[in-house]
């Protein structure tokens, strides 16, 4: 197994080498690199099955109310809007949100599986404990998004085949760095950007609450990947570093392509509205010029901008690969920004609310006081 083992905290063994976990000396070699984020676990505890945290029974009429604003729907910024009445536009927006949130649910399940997988291969007891904590938190995300989707649409849609292939590569890869970069940096970086966007604009208070509490967990998951990058990437030989850089670019470009050409997966929704998915794709491609895409990237909540910043701050974007990303975002601007990531403030506010709930206080009074 190719681990690029630079720091002992990330030393790994093969998944079937359980005897290595029972070595008496192993228990004595615990890194303290993860102790702070492990100790903070109780600060952001929440239970998706308890309505005092998120009440999924709160009503919301999908036929008359929009989960997200119409102005943020990609298709309705094209000729598609001319073919639909107001009721159909609401159906398109909410149906599109259904697809996105289903993808998030599947992504959370992938994160759960990847975290559990890391428990089998991380040799350091501290790193293993952190991975176990993350697996627990990803499990509650799966429950939370399942509850929300069940309350609004009945059940999730199937996973986009493109995303399925990308996640399968991470889950089944024997390369440890692919799992860590793929999960803790790419998926978590992408999630924070996406969740921030939905939190900022969603018109469903239940979804906003679910997203904020989920982000309190994700902010810590992201830190685990940052610790790995700080301890590993600067010390890698050039060949190994370039492998990580190239794979990060492969993921980014693949996600960008998948985001642009995922229309076929929504064929059933388009058919219901009397639209042909190929025509919708053509209408969107015609309306979306390169300058428009770059303008979208400039928004702080843009998921791809957030991902690029994650890679830059982790040292995974270098002069060799920077020109690839420069086509989509102002790299100088990102370099000049601090280490704070989009969504950090939302997560911090969420932790305050969770502490109040867990201490038996009314979080609404906390909000009023601020």
C-alpha positions as a Markdown table, in Angstrom:
| # | Residue | x | y | z |
|---|---|---|---|---|
| 1 | Unk | 0.0 | 0.0 | 0.0 |
| 2 | Unk | 1.5 | 3.3 | -1.1 |
| 3 | Unk | 1.1 | 5.6 | 1.9 |
| 4 | Unk | 3.7 | 8.4 | 1.3 |
| 5 | Unk | 4.4 | 7.9 | 5.0 |
| 6 | Unk | 6.2 | 11.1 | 6.1 |
| 7 | Unk | 4.6 | 11.5 | 9.5 |
| 8 | Unk | 4.1 | 8.6 | 12.0 |
| 9 | Unk | 0.6 | 9.9 | 12.8 |
| 10 | Unk | -0.6 | 8.7 | 9.4 |
| 11 | Unk | 1.2 | 5.4 | 9.2 |
| 12 | Unk | -1.0 | 2.7 | 7.8 |
| 13 | Unk | -1.2 | -1.0 | 7.3 |
| 14 | Unk | -3.2 | -3.2 | 4.9 |
| 15 | Unk | -6.9 | -3.5 | 5.8 |
| 16 | Unk | -6.5 | -7.2 | 6.4 |
| 17 | Unk | -3.6 | -6.9 | 8.7 |
| 18 | Unk | -5.5 | -6.9 | 12.0 |
| 19 | Unk | -2.7 | -8.4 | 14.0 |
| 20 | Unk | -0.8 | -5.1 | 13.5 |
| 21 | Unk | -3.5 | -3.4 | 15.6 |
| 22 | Unk | -2.8 | -5.8 | 18.5 |
| 23 | Unk | 0.9 | -5.1 | 18.8 |
| 24 | Unk | 1.4 | -4.0 | 22.4 |
| 25 | Unk | 3.9 | -1.3 | 21.3 |
| 26 | Unk | 1.4 | 0.3 | 19.0 |
| 27 | Unk | -0.8 | 1.4 | 21.9 |
| 28 | Unk | 2.1 | 3.4 | 23.3 |
| 29 | Unk | 2.7 | 5.4 | 20.2 |
| 30 | Unk | -0.3 | 7.7 | 20.1 |
| 31 | Unk | 0.1 | 11.1 | 18.3 |
| 32 | Unk | -1.4 | 14.2 | 20.0 |
| 33 | Unk | -2.0 | 15.9 | 16.7 |
| 34 | Unk | -5.7 | 15.2 | 16.8 |
| 35 | Unk | -6.4 | 15.5 | 20.5 |
| 36 | Unk | -8.0 | 19.0 | 20.2 |
| 37 | Unk | -10.5 | 18.1 | 17.5 |
| 38 | Unk | -11.3 | 14.8 | 19.2 |
| 39 | Unk | -11.9 | 16.7 | 22.5 |
| 40 | Unk | -14.2 | 19.2 | 20.8 |
| 41 | Unk | -16.6 | 16.4 | 19.6 |
| 42 | Unk | -19.0 | 17.0 | 22.5 |
| 43 | Unk | -19.2 | 20.8 | 21.7 |
| 44 | Unk | -21.0 | 20.0 | 18.5 |
| 45 | Unk | -23.1 | 17.0 | 19.4 |
| 46 | Unk | -26.6 | 16.8 | 17.9 |
| 47 | Unk | -29.1 | 14.1 | 17.3 |
| 48 | Unk | -31.1 | 14.1 | 14.0 |
| 49 | Unk | -33.7 | 11.8 | 15.6 |
| 50 | Unk | -34.5 | 14.3 | 18.3 |
| 51 | Unk | -36.8 | 17.2 | 17.3 |
| 52 | Unk | -35.3 | 19.6 | 19.8 |
| 53 | Unk | -32.4 | 19.8 | 17.4 |
| 54 | Unk | -34.2 | 19.6 | 14.0 |
| 55 | Unk | -37.9 | 19.2 | 13.7 |
| 56 | Unk | -38.4 | 17.4 | 10.4 |
| 57 | Unk | -42.2 | 17.5 | 10.9 |
| 58 | Unk | -42.4 | 21.2 | 10.3 |
| 59 | Unk | -44.7 | 21.8 | 7.3 |
| 60 | Unk | -43.5 | 23.0 | 3.9 |
| 61 | Unk | -45.6 | 23.0 | 0.7 |
| 62 | Unk | -43.5 | 22.0 | -2.2 |
| 63 | Unk | -46.2 | 22.9 | -4.7 |
| 64 | Unk | -46.3 | 26.6 | -3.7 |
| 65 | Unk | -43.1 | 27.3 | -1.8 |
| 66 | Unk | -39.5 | 27.3 | -3.1 |
| 67 | Unk | -36.8 | 25.5 | -1.2 |
| 68 | Unk | -34.2 | 27.7 | -3.0 |
| 69 | Unk | -34.8 | 31.0 | -4.9 |
| 70 | Unk | -35.8 | 30.7 | -8.5 |
| 71 | Unk | -33.0 | 33.1 | -9.4 |
| 72 | Unk | -30.4 | 30.4 | -8.4 |
| 73 | Unk | -31.8 | 27.7 | -10.7 |
| 74 | Unk | -29.5 | 27.3 | -13.7 |
| 75 | Unk | -32.1 | 26.1 | -16.1 |
| 76 | Unk | -34.4 | 29.1 | -15.4 |
| 77 | Unk | -31.7 | 31.5 | -16.5 |
| 78 | Unk | -32.1 | 30.2 | -20.0 |
| 79 | Unk | -34.8 | 29.7 | -22.7 |
| 80 | Unk | -36.2 | 26.9 | -20.4 |
| 81 | Unk | -38.0 | 29.6 | -18.4 |
| 82 | Unk | -40.1 | 30.6 | -21.5 |
| 83 | Unk | -41.6 | 27.1 | -21.7 |
| 84 | Unk | -42.8 | 26.8 | -18.1 |
| 85 | Unk | -45.7 | 28.3 | -16.1 |
| 86 | Unk | -45.2 | 29.4 | -12.5 |
| 87 | Unk | -46.2 | 26.1 | -11.0 |
| 88 | Unk | -43.9 | 24.2 | -13.3 |
| 89 | Unk | -41.0 | 26.5 | -12.4 |
| 90 | Unk | -41.6 | 25.7 | -8.7 |
| 91 | Unk | -41.5 | 22.0 | -9.6 |
| 92 | Unk | -38.3 | 22.4 | -11.5 |
| 93 | Unk | -36.6 | 24.3 | -8.7 |
| 94 | Unk | -37.7 | 21.9 | -5.9 |
| 95 | Unk | -37.1 | 18.9 | -8.1 |
| 96 | Unk | -33.6 | 20.1 | -8.8 |
| 97 | Unk | -32.9 | 20.6 | -5.1 |
| 98 | Unk | -34.2 | 17.0 | -4.5 |
| 99 | Unk | -31.5 | 15.8 | -6.9 |
| 100 | Unk | -28.7 | 17.9 | -5.3 |
| 101 | Unk | -29.7 | 16.8 | -1.7 |
| 102 | Unk | -29.9 | 13.2 | -2.8 |
| 103 | Unk | -26.4 | 13.5 | -4.1 |
| 104 | Unk | -25.3 | 15.0 | -0.8 |
| 105 | Unk | -26.9 | 12.1 | 1.0 |
| 106 | Unk | -25.0 | 9.6 | -1.1 |
| 107 | Unk | -21.8 | 11.7 | -0.5 |
| 108 | Unk | -22.3 | 11.5 | 3.2 |
| 109 | Unk | -22.7 | 7.7 | 2.9 |
| 110 | Unk | -19.4 | 7.6 | 1.0 |
| 111 | Unk | -17.8 | 9.7 | 3.7 |
| 112 | Unk | -19.1 | 7.3 | 6.3 |
| 113 | Unk | -17.6 | 4.3 | 4.4 |
| 114 | Unk | -14.3 | 6.1 | 3.8 |
| 115 | Unk | -14.0 | 7.1 | 7.5 |
| 116 | Unk | -14.7 | 3.5 | 8.6 |
| 117 | Unk | -12.2 | 2.3 | 6.1 |
| 118 | Unk | -9.5 | 4.6 | 7.6 |
| 119 | Unk | -10.2 | 3.0 | 11.0 |
| 120 | Unk | -9.1 | -0.3 | 9.6 |
| 121 | Unk | -5.8 | 1.0 | 8.3 |
| 122 | Unk | -4.6 | 3.9 | 10.4 |
| 123 | Unk | -2.0 | 2.5 | 12.9 |
| 124 | Unk | -1.8 | 5.5 | 15.2 |
| 125 | Unk | -4.4 | 5.2 | 18.0 |
| 126 | Unk | -5.1 | 9.0 | 17.9 |
| 127 | Unk | -5.7 | 9.1 | 14.2 |
| 128 | Unk | -7.8 | 5.9 | 14.5 |
| 129 | Unk | -9.9 | 7.5 | 17.2 |
| 130 | Unk | -10.4 | 10.6 | 15.2 |
| 131 | Unk | -11.5 | 8.5 | 12.1 |
| 132 | Unk | -14.0 | 6.6 | 14.4 |
| 133 | Unk | -15.4 | 9.9 | 15.6 |
| 134 | Unk | -15.8 | 11.1 | 12.0 |
| 135 | Unk | -17.5 | 7.9 | 11.0 |
| 136 | Unk | -20.0 | 8.5 | 13.9 |
| 137 | Unk | -20.7 | 12.0 | 12.7 |
| 138 | Unk | -21.0 | 11.0 | 9.1 |
| 139 | Unk | -23.6 | 8.4 | 10.2 |
| 140 | Unk | -25.7 | 11.1 | 11.7 |
| 141 | Unk | -25.5 | 13.2 | 8.5 |
| 142 | Unk | -26.8 | 10.2 | 6.6 |
| 143 | Unk | -29.7 | 10.0 | 9.1 |
| 144 | Unk | -30.3 | 13.8 | 9.0 |
| 145 | Unk | -30.5 | 14.1 | 5.2 |
| 146 | Unk | -32.5 | 10.9 | 5.0 |
| 147 | Unk | -35.0 | 12.4 | 7.4 |
| 148 | Unk | -35.2 | 15.7 | 5.5 |
| 149 | Unk | -35.6 | 14.0 | 2.1 |
| 150 | Unk | -38.2 | 11.6 | 3.4 |
| 151 | Unk | -40.2 | 14.5 | 4.9 |
| 152 | Unk | -40.1 | 16.5 | 1.7 |
| 153 | Unk | -40.0 | 14.0 | -1.2 |
| 154 | Unk | -40.5 | 10.5 | 0.3 |
| 155 | Unk | -37.2 | 9.1 | -0.8 |
| 156 | Unk | -33.9 | 10.1 | -2.5 |
| 157 | Unk | -33.1 | 9.8 | -6.1 |
| 158 | Unk | -30.5 | 7.3 | -7.3 |
| 159 | Unk | -26.9 | 8.4 | -7.4 |
| 160 | Unk | -25.6 | 10.1 | -10.5 |
| 161 | Unk | -23.5 | 7.5 | -12.3 |
| 162 | Unk | -20.7 | 10.0 | -12.8 |
| 163 | Unk | -20.4 | 10.7 | -9.1 |
| 164 | Unk | -20.8 | 7.0 | -8.3 |
| 165 | Unk | -17.7 | 6.3 | -10.4 |
| 166 | Unk | -15.7 | 9.0 | -8.7 |
| 167 | Unk | -16.6 | 8.0 | -5.2 |
| 168 | Unk | -16.0 | 4.3 | -6.0 |
| 169 | Unk | -12.4 | 5.1 | -6.9 |
| 170 | Unk | -11.9 | 6.7 | -3.5 |
| 171 | Unk | -13.5 | 3.9 | -1.6 |
| 172 | Unk | -11.8 | 1.0 | -3.4 |
| 173 | Unk | -8.4 | 2.6 | -3.9 |
| 174 | Unk | -5.6 | 0.9 | -2.0 |
| 175 | Unk | -3.8 | 4.3 | -1.9 |
| 176 | Unk | -4.2 | 5.9 | 1.5 |
| 177 | Unk | -3.4 | 9.4 | 0.2 |
| 178 | Unk | -6.3 | 9.1 | -2.3 |
| 179 | Unk | -8.7 | 8.4 | 0.6 |
| 180 | Unk | -7.4 | 11.3 | 2.7 |
| 181 | Unk | -7.2 | 13.8 | -0.1 |
| 182 | Unk | -10.4 | 12.6 | -1.6 |
| 183 | Unk | -12.4 | 12.6 | 1.6 |
| 184 | Unk | -11.0 | 15.2 | 4.0 |
| 185 | Unk | -10.0 | 17.7 | 1.4 |
| 186 | Unk | -12.1 | 17.3 | -1.8 |
| 187 | Unk | -15.4 | 16.0 | -0.5 |
| 188 | Unk | -15.3 | 18.1 | 2.7 |
| 189 | Unk | -14.0 | 21.2 | 0.9 |
| 190 | Unk | -16.8 | 20.8 | -1.7 |
| 191 | Unk | -19.4 | 20.1 | 1.0 |
| 192 | Unk | -18.6 | 23.3 | 3.0 |
| 193 | Unk | -19.0 | 25.4 | -0.1 |
| 194 | Unk | -22.2 | 23.7 | -1.1 |
| 195 | Unk | -23.7 | 23.8 | 2.4 |
| 196 | Unk | -22.8 | 27.5 | 2.8 |
| 197 | Unk | -24.6 | 28.3 | -0.5 |
| 198 | Unk | -27.7 | 26.4 | 0.5 |
| 199 | Unk | -27.7 | 27.8 | 4.1 |
| 200 | Unk | -27.4 | 31.4 | 2.8 |
| 201 | Unk | -30.2 | 31.2 | 0.3 |
| 202 | Unk | -32.6 | 28.4 | 1.4 |
| 203 | Unk | -36.2 | 29.4 | 2.2 |
| 204 | Unk | -36.8 | 26.2 | 4.3 |
| 205 | Unk | -35.9 | 26.8 | 7.9 |
| 206 | Unk | -35.7 | 23.0 | 8.5 |
| 207 | Unk | -33.0 | 22.6 | 5.8 |
| 208 | Unk | -31.1 | 25.6 | 7.1 |
| 209 | Unk | -31.0 | 24.1 | 10.6 |
| 210 | Unk | -29.9 | 20.7 | 9.3 |
| 211 | Unk | -27.1 | 22.3 | 7.2 |
| 212 | Unk | -25.8 | 24.4 | 10.0 |
| 213 | Unk | -25.5 | 21.5 | 12.4 |
| 214 | Unk | -23.9 | 19.3 | 9.7 |
| 215 | Unk | -21.4 | 22.1 | 9.1 |
| 216 | Unk | -20.4 | 22.1 | 12.7 |
| 217 | Unk | -19.1 | 18.6 | 12.1 |
| 218 | Unk | -17.7 | 19.1 | 8.6 |
| 219 | Unk | -15.5 | 22.0 | 9.8 |
| 220 | Unk | -13.6 | 19.6 | 12.0 |
| 221 | Unk | -13.4 | 16.9 | 9.4 |
| 222 | Unk | -11.7 | 19.5 | 7.1 |
| 223 | Unk | -9.1 | 20.2 | 9.8 |
| 224 | Unk | -8.0 | 16.6 | 9.9 |
| 225 | Unk | -7.2 | 16.8 | 6.2 |
| 226 | Unk | -5.3 | 20.1 | 6.7 |
| 227 | Unk | -3.2 | 18.5 | 9.5 |
| 228 | Unk | -2.3 | 15.7 | 7.1 |
| 229 | Unk | -1.4 | 18.2 | 4.4 |
| 230 | Unk | 0.7 | 20.3 | 6.7 |
| 231 | Unk | 2.6 | 17.3 | 8.0 |
| 232 | Unk | 3.0 | 15.5 | 4.6 |
| 233 | Unk | 2.9 | 17.6 | 1.5 |
| 234 | Unk | 5.9 | 19.9 | 2.1 |
| 235 | Unk | 8.1 | 16.9 | 2.7 |
| 236 | Unk | 7.2 | 14.8 | -0.2 |
| 237 | Unk | 9.7 | 13.9 | -3.0 |
| 238 | Unk | 8.8 | 15.7 | -6.2 |
| 239 | Unk | 7.4 | 12.6 | -7.9 |
| 240 | Unk | 5.0 | 11.8 | -5.1 |
| 241 | Unk | 3.9 | 15.4 | -4.7 |
| 242 | Unk | 3.2 | 15.6 | -8.4 |
| 243 | Unk | 1.0 | 12.5 | -8.2 |
| 244 | Unk | -1.2 | 14.2 | -5.6 |
| 245 | Unk | -1.3 | 17.5 | -7.5 |
| 246 | Unk | -2.3 | 15.7 | -10.7 |
| 247 | Unk | -5.0 | 13.6 | -9.0 |
| 248 | Unk | -6.4 | 16.7 | -7.3 |
| 249 | Unk | -6.7 | 18.4 | -10.7 |
| 250 | Unk | -8.3 | 15.3 | -12.2 |
| 251 | Unk | -10.9 | 15.3 | -9.5 |
| 252 | Unk | -11.6 | 19.0 | -9.9 |
| 253 | Unk | -11.9 | 18.9 | -13.7 |
| 254 | Unk | -14.1 | 15.8 | -13.5 |
| 255 | Unk | -16.4 | 17.4 | -10.9 |
| 256 | Unk | -16.6 | 20.6 | -13.0 |
| 257 | Unk | -17.5 | 18.5 | -16.1 |
| 258 | Unk | -20.0 | 16.5 | -14.1 |
| 259 | Unk | -21.6 | 19.7 | -12.8 |
| 260 | Unk | -22.0 | 21.0 | -16.3 |
| 261 | Unk | -23.2 | 17.9 | -18.0 |
| 262 | Unk | -25.4 | 16.1 | -15.5 |
| 263 | Unk | -28.7 | 16.8 | -17.3 |
| 264 | Unk | -29.4 | 13.3 | -18.4 |
| 265 | Unk | -29.7 | 12.2 | -14.8 |
| 266 | Unk | -32.6 | 14.6 | -14.4 |
| 267 | Unk | -34.4 | 13.2 | -17.4 |
| 268 | Unk | -37.5 | 12.0 | -15.4 |
| 269 | Unk | -38.0 | 15.5 | -14.0 |
| 270 | Unk | -37.6 | 17.2 | -17.4 |
| 271 | Unk | -40.0 | 14.7 | -19.0 |
| 272 | Unk | -42.6 | 15.5 | -16.3 |
| 273 | Unk | -42.4 | 19.1 | -17.3 |
| 274 | Unk | -42.6 | 18.4 | -21.1 |
| 275 | Unk | -38.9 | 19.0 | -21.7 |
| 276 | Unk | -36.2 | 17.0 | -23.5 |
| 277 | Unk | -33.0 | 16.8 | -21.4 |
| 278 | Unk | -30.8 | 17.2 | -24.5 |
| 279 | Unk | -32.7 | 20.4 | -25.4 |
| 280 | Unk | -32.3 | 21.7 | -21.8 |
| 281 | Unk | -28.6 | 20.9 | -21.9 |
| 282 | Unk | -28.2 | 22.8 | -25.2 |
| 283 | Unk | -30.1 | 25.8 | -23.8 |
| 284 | Unk | -27.9 | 25.9 | -20.7 |
| 285 | Unk | -24.7 | 25.6 | -22.7 |
| 286 | Unk | -25.8 | 28.3 | -25.1 |
| 287 | Unk | -26.6 | 30.7 | -22.3 |
| 288 | Unk | -23.5 | 30.0 | -20.2 |
| 289 | Unk | -20.4 | 31.8 | -21.6 |
| 290 | Unk | -17.0 | 31.4 | -20.1 |
| 291 | Unk | -17.1 | 34.8 | -18.5 |
| 292 | Unk | -20.3 | 34.0 | -16.8 |
| 293 | Unk | -18.8 | 30.9 | -15.3 |
| 294 | Unk | -15.8 | 32.8 | -14.0 |
| 295 | Unk | -18.2 | 35.4 | -12.5 |
| 296 | Unk | -19.9 | 32.6 | -10.7 |
| 297 | Unk | -16.6 | 31.4 | -9.4 |
| 298 | Unk | -15.9 | 34.8 | -7.8 |
| 299 | Unk | -18.8 | 34.3 | -5.4 |
| 300 | Unk | -17.4 | 33.3 | -2.0 |
| 301 | Unk | -20.0 | 30.5 | -1.7 |
| 302 | Unk | -19.2 | 28.9 | -5.0 |
| 303 | Unk | -18.4 | 25.3 | -4.3 |
| 304 | Unk | -15.5 | 25.1 | -6.8 |
| 305 | Unk | -13.9 | 28.3 | -5.5 |
| 306 | Unk | -14.1 | 26.8 | -2.0 |
| 307 | Unk | -12.5 | 23.6 | -3.3 |
| 308 | Unk | -9.6 | 25.4 | -5.0 |
| 309 | Unk | -9.0 | 27.4 | -1.8 |
| 310 | Unk | -8.8 | 24.2 | 0.2 |
| 311 | Unk | -6.2 | 22.8 | -2.2 |
| 312 | Unk | -4.2 | 26.0 | -2.3 |
| 313 | Unk | -4.0 | 26.3 | 1.5 |
| 314 | Unk | -2.9 | 22.7 | 1.7 |
| 315 | Unk | -0.1 | 23.2 | -0.7 |
| 316 | Unk | -1.6 | 21.0 | -3.4 |
| 317 | Unk | -1.7 | 23.7 | -6.0 |
| 318 | Unk | 1.8 | 24.7 | -7.1 |
| 319 | Unk | 3.2 | 26.8 | -9.9 |
| 320 | Unk | 3.1 | 23.6 | -12.0 |
| 321 | Unk | -0.7 | 23.2 | -11.8 |
| 322 | Unk | -1.8 | 26.8 | -10.9 |
| 323 | Unk | -2.5 | 27.7 | -14.6 |
| 324 | Unk | -5.1 | 25.0 | -14.7 |
| 325 | Unk | -7.1 | 26.6 | -11.9 |
| 326 | Unk | -6.4 | 30.2 | -12.9 |
| 327 | Unk | -8.8 | 29.7 | -15.8 |
| 328 | Unk | -11.6 | 29.6 | -13.2 |
| 329 | Unk | -10.7 | 31.8 | -10.3 |
| 330 | Unk | -8.3 | 34.7 | -9.2 |
| 331 | Unk | -5.5 | 32.7 | -7.5 |
| 332 | Unk | -3.8 | 35.9 | -6.2 |
| 333 | Unk | -7.0 | 36.8 | -4.4 |
| 334 | Unk | -7.3 | 33.3 | -2.8 |
| 335 | Unk | -3.6 | 33.4 | -1.8 |
| 336 | Unk | -4.2 | 36.8 | -0.1 |
| 337 | Unk | -7.1 | 35.5 | 1.9 |
| 338 | Unk | -6.6 | 34.1 | 5.4 |
| 339 | Unk | -7.0 | 30.5 | 6.3 |
| 340 | Unk | -10.7 | 30.8 | 7.3 |
| 341 | Unk | -12.9 | 28.8 | 5.0 |
| 342 | Unk | -16.3 | 29.6 | 3.7 |
| 343 | Unk | -18.8 | 28.2 | 6.2 |
| 344 | Unk | -16.6 | 28.6 | 9.3 |
| 345 | Unk | -18.6 | 31.4 | 10.7 |
| 346 | Unk | -21.9 | 29.5 | 10.1 |
| 347 | Unk | -20.4 | 26.5 | 11.9 |
| 348 | Unk | -19.2 | 28.6 | 14.9 |
| 349 | Unk | -22.7 | 30.0 | 15.3 |
| 350 | Unk | -24.1 | 26.5 | 15.1 |
| 351 | Unk | -21.8 | 25.3 | 17.9 |
| 352 | Unk | -23.1 | 28.1 | 20.1 |
| 353 | Unk | -26.6 | 27.0 | 19.5 |
| 354 | Unk | -25.8 | 23.3 | 20.1 |
| 355 | Unk | -24.0 | 24.2 | 23.4 |
| 356 | Unk | -27.1 | 26.0 | 24.5 |
| 357 | Unk | -29.4 | 23.1 | 23.6 |
| 358 | Unk | -27.1 | 20.5 | 25.2 |
| 359 | Unk | -26.9 | 22.6 | 28.4 |
| 360 | Unk | -30.7 | 22.7 | 28.5 |
| 361 | Unk | -30.9 | 26.4 | 27.5 |
| 362 | Unk | -33.2 | 27.9 | 24.9 |
| 363 | Unk | -31.1 | 28.7 | 21.8 |
| 364 | Unk | -33.7 | 31.3 | 20.7 |
| 365 | Unk | -32.7 | 33.5 | 23.7 |
| 366 | Unk | -29.1 | 33.2 | 22.5 |
| 367 | Unk | -30.1 | 34.5 | 19.1 |
| 368 | Unk | -32.1 | 37.3 | 20.6 |
| 369 | Unk | -29.2 | 38.4 | 22.7 |
| 370 | Unk | -27.0 | 38.7 | 19.7 |
